[in-house]
Structure formats: structure tokens, C-alpha cells
Amino acid sequence: MKHYFLSAALLLGILAACSNPQNETAMSRNETLENLKTRRSIRAYQDSVPDMNLLKQVIEAGTYAPTGKGSQSPIIVAVTDRETRDYLSKLNAGIMGTSGDPFYGAPAVLVVLADKSVPTYLYDGSLVMGNLLNAAHAVGLGSCWIHRAKEVFDSEEGKALLKKWGIEGDYEGIGNCIIGYPAQEAPQPKPRKADYVYFVE
Ligand SMILES: Cc1cc2nc3c(=O)[nH]c(=O)nc-3n(C[C@H](O)[C@H](O)[C@H](O)COP(=O)(O)O)c2cc1C
């Protein structure tokens, strides 16, 4: 009988702990940490454009990145149109002097640009990129930062695209977040370097 009461009390304790909102927060925080650690750059994709609801969740997470003085200096251009995606890939390859697909077959690309007149634009845009990459992983999509957005949108062709999209202002390309359903297992991360962190206690 004594055992029965002890077990019941233990069970009630566990249930109470699980329903405690503070514990719930701690549990979901751990999920967030796991997501941050397990995200990897994906370099092989399925052809199909991801479900728009998933893409919108990722994009929304991007818009909640912190920005200097809350300036929200970046913008995100979500490209799912095949022709435009291919053209961006071609311009990007042209910067490198190659003819391959630097977007690794990803069907969509989230281009992040930021308003150069804001002193923190580069940091702001980079944090948006980080949010997009991590959010993509959180909803089961693959992603990778593809560079040379600056060069592409500094070029005449890039400027013409911005004009065509109705984007006016002094924007610099920060990065291309290619995104799609992965067609590969996530690679193992490199071990973190020994002198990454210094504790000053
Ligand atoms: C600023 C920046 C530029 C990058 N440019 C490219 C790129 O052009 N092509 C590419 O394949 N990966 C690019 N990457 C992805 C990195 O190669 C990748 O993050 C790194 O190898 C670590 O791998 P992980 O993302 O899987 O942890 C870039 C990443 C960053 C942060």
C-alpha cells in the first residue's frame, strides 16, 4: 500500500513537472539548441519546390532576426520561379568564371539584401541569413548559404532584376539561401577547433 502511494505521488510529480510552463520552455529551448547544432549545409536537392507554407514559415523566421536599433534593414526576395532561379544561378556562376550550377540544383532561393544606408546592414543581413538557414532545418528543409550576392546585385544585370521586382533603394546583396527538400543525408560537422572559446571568469 505504502509503495502504491509513493508511486502515485511520483507519477503526479512527473506530470506536474511536465505541465509546468517553465519546464516546457526549457524543453523547447533544448530543441532549439539541437536544431542549431544539427543544421548542415545541404548540397543536393530534390527538384520540387517546397510547400509554400513551409517556405513562408522559414521566411517569417528570417524577418524576426535582430537588427541594429531594430532598423529591419534587410529584405528577402523569395524566388521560386524556375527561370529567375536559373538566371540568378547563371549570374552567380559568371562571377566565379564557371558555368556549373552554384545552387546545387536547389529549386528555390531566398535572396537577402540589406539597405546600405543603415550602419549595421551587413550584420543585420547576416543574421537574417542565419535565421533562414536554421529555420529551414527546423521545418525539415535543406539549405546552404551561397555567396556572391553582393557582386551579383552590384552588376548591371542584378540592378535590372531589382528594378524589375520593384525594389528601389540602396541595397547590397548579402547572401543567397538556397532551399529545398534535401536529396542527401546531412554531412557530419567538422570537429570544433580547440581554441574556439575563451572563458574569462
Ligand atoms: C558567408 C558564407 C558564404 C558561403 N558561401 C558558400 C558558397 O558560395 N558555396 C557553398 O557551397 N557553401 C557556402 N557556404 C557554406 C559553408 O561552406 C558552410 O557553412 C561551411 O562549410 C560549414 O558547413 P555547415 O554549414 O554544414 O556547418 C558559405 C557560408 C557562409 C557563412
The ligand as an SDF file (V2000), in Angstrom:
LIG
                    3D

 31 33  0  0  0  0  0  0  0  0999 V2000
   29.4710   33.7640  -45.6850 C   0  0  0  0  0  0  0  0  0  0  0  0
   29.3110   32.3590  -46.1910 C   0  0  0  0  0  0  0  0  0  0  0  0
   29.4600   32.1090  -47.5510 C   0  0  0  0  0  0  0  0  0  0  0  0
   29.2730   30.8020  -48.0270 C   0  0  0  0  0  0  0  0  0  0  0  0
   29.3430   30.5940  -49.3800 N   0  0  0  0  0  0  0  0  0  0  0  0
   29.1710   29.3420  -49.8530 C   0  0  0  0  0  0  0  0  0  0  0  0
   29.1670   29.0990  -51.2530 C   0  0  0  0  0  0  0  0  0  0  0  0
   29.2750   30.0060  -52.0670 O   0  0  0  0  0  0  0  0  0  0  0  0
   29.0180   27.8280  -51.6670 N   0  0  0  0  0  0  0  0  0  0  0  0
   28.8690   26.7780  -50.8020 C   0  0  0  0  0  0  0  0  0  0  0  0
   28.7560   25.6370  -51.2410 O   0  0  0  0  0  0  0  0  0  0  0  0
   28.8230   26.9770  -49.4650 N   0  0  0  0  0  0  0  0  0  0  0  0
   28.9690   28.2190  -48.9710 C   0  0  0  0  0  0  0  0  0  0  0  0
   28.8830   28.4550  -47.6190 N   0  0  0  0  0  0  0  0  0  0  0  0
   28.6240   27.3260  -46.7030 C   0  0  0  0  0  0  0  0  0  0  0  0
   29.8820   26.9460  -45.9220 C   0  0  0  0  0  0  0  0  0  0  0  0
   30.7800   26.3140  -46.7930 O   0  0  0  0  0  0  0  0  0  0  0  0
   29.4580   26.0360  -44.7560 C   0  0  0  0  0  0  0  0  0  0  0  0
   28.6450   26.7520  -43.8720 O   0  0  0  0  0  0  0  0  0  0  0  0
   30.6810   25.5010  -44.0100 C   0  0  0  0  0  0  0  0  0  0  0  0
   31.4390   24.6450  -44.8170 O   0  0  0  0  0  0  0  0  0  0  0  0
   30.2860   24.7710  -42.7400 C   0  0  0  0  0  0  0  0  0  0  0  0
   29.4140   23.7020  -43.0100 O   0  0  0  0  0  0  0  0  0  0  0  0
   27.9870   23.5960  -42.3360 P   0  0  0  0  0  0  0  0  0  0  0  0
   27.1690   24.7810  -42.8010 O   0  0  0  0  0  0  0  0  0  0  0  0
   27.4220   22.3010  -42.8200 O   0  0  0  0  0  0  0  0  0  0  0  0
   28.1470   23.6200  -40.8590 O   0  0  0  0  0  0  0  0  0  0  0  0
   29.0110   29.7450  -47.1220 C   0  0  0  0  0  0  0  0  0  0  0  0
   28.8510   30.0210  -45.7730 C   0  0  0  0  0  0  0  0  0  0  0  0
   28.9760   31.3090  -45.2990 C   0  0  0  0  0  0  0  0  0  0  0  0
   28.7400   31.5920  -43.8360 C   0  0  0  0  0  0  0  0  0  0  0  0
  1  2  1  0
  2  3  1  0
  2 30  2  0
  3  4  2  0
  4  5  1  0
  4 28  1  0
  5  6  2  0
  6  7  1  0
  6 13  1  0
  7  8  2  0
  7  9  1  0
  9 10  1  0
 10 11  2  0
 10 12  1  0
 12 13  2  0
 13 14  1  0
 14 15  1  0
 14 28  1  0
 15 16  1  0
 16 17  1  0
 16 18  1  0
 18 19  1  0
 18 20  1  0
 20 21  1  0
 20 22  1  0
 22 23  1  0
 23 24  1  0
 24 25  2  0
 24 26  1  0
 24 27  1  0
 28 29  2  0
 29 30  1  0
 30 31  1  0
M  END
$$$$
